[in-house]
Amino acid sequence: LMVHCAIWGVPEHLAEETGAAARDVVAWADPDVLAGRDPQEVQVEACARLHDIAAEMIEERRRNRRDDLMQALMDAEIDGEQLDEAQIGAFFVLMSVAGTDTTQHTTTFAVMGLTEFPEQKKWLLEDFDNRIDGAVEEFIRFGTPVMTFRRTAVRETEIAGQRIMPGDKVVFLYASGNRDDTLIERPWELDLSRDPNPHCGFGGGGVHYCLGNQLAKMMLRHALKELLFRIPEFQASNPRFMGTNFMRAVTHLDFEFTPERKET
């Protein structure tokens, strides 16, 4: 959330609210988040709040220019046309969800995986700098925070013997693809040395491939380095999952660790 807000230039006093609204967008079916409210009401209110935050930021930049992504989108121009406020707001909503929850939950699943497979943590720590890039790919496959995405076919095609017609709804099941034992050996195990690793955590390629994949990998590398070198002795247990069919998210995790030891 801190990285997301820094890139966009979200004011400090709106950062926490941005994160909460982004969570509510995907947690619309979770009973704890709903607290008795209507699911559609929760989702619409969360999207509207993110639009309001974007509008507030746009208005501020009209008075005072900033060096951030919001200013860049306001300045962008293609064939003489610029994005309007609604379009920028919609992009801000999308990025607020995509740029916070996914990396957050992948980090959580990495901690859970390293607890379940301690030999993998030992292997990674033996040569962290040279092994972390491949390890991050496996953490993304193992965690698979995004579970589904639906698209609408625009032309006739065929997938695995199934005829697809224009207008058909096609659902991409990330979890299934990342556990496909015809492509991945021992798919239910965490193997940080897995190579090749044909995971679909960022999508299946093409124009819908995750725009922020490199940023996500960078954040995971840095977060895991801090974690593994500052508090390498830890155990994670008893995850509680969010009640939603879109985001594989953990809302609570018991985490025991040995405090960082300072040299004197």
Secondary structure, DSSP 4 states (H G I P E B T S, - for coil): -HHHHHHHT--HHHHHHHHHHHHHHH-TT-HHHHTTS-HHHHHHHHHHHHHHHHHHHHHHHHHS--SSHHHHHHH--BTTB---HHHHHHHHHHHHHHTTHHHHHHHHHHHHHHHH-HHHHHHHHHTHHHHHHHHHHHHHHHH--B-EEEEE--S-EEETTEEE-TT-EEEEEHHHHTT-TTTSSSTTS--TT-SS----TT-SSGGGS-TTHHHHHHHHHHHHHHHHHHS--EEEEEEEE-S-SSB--EEEEEEEEPPPPPP-
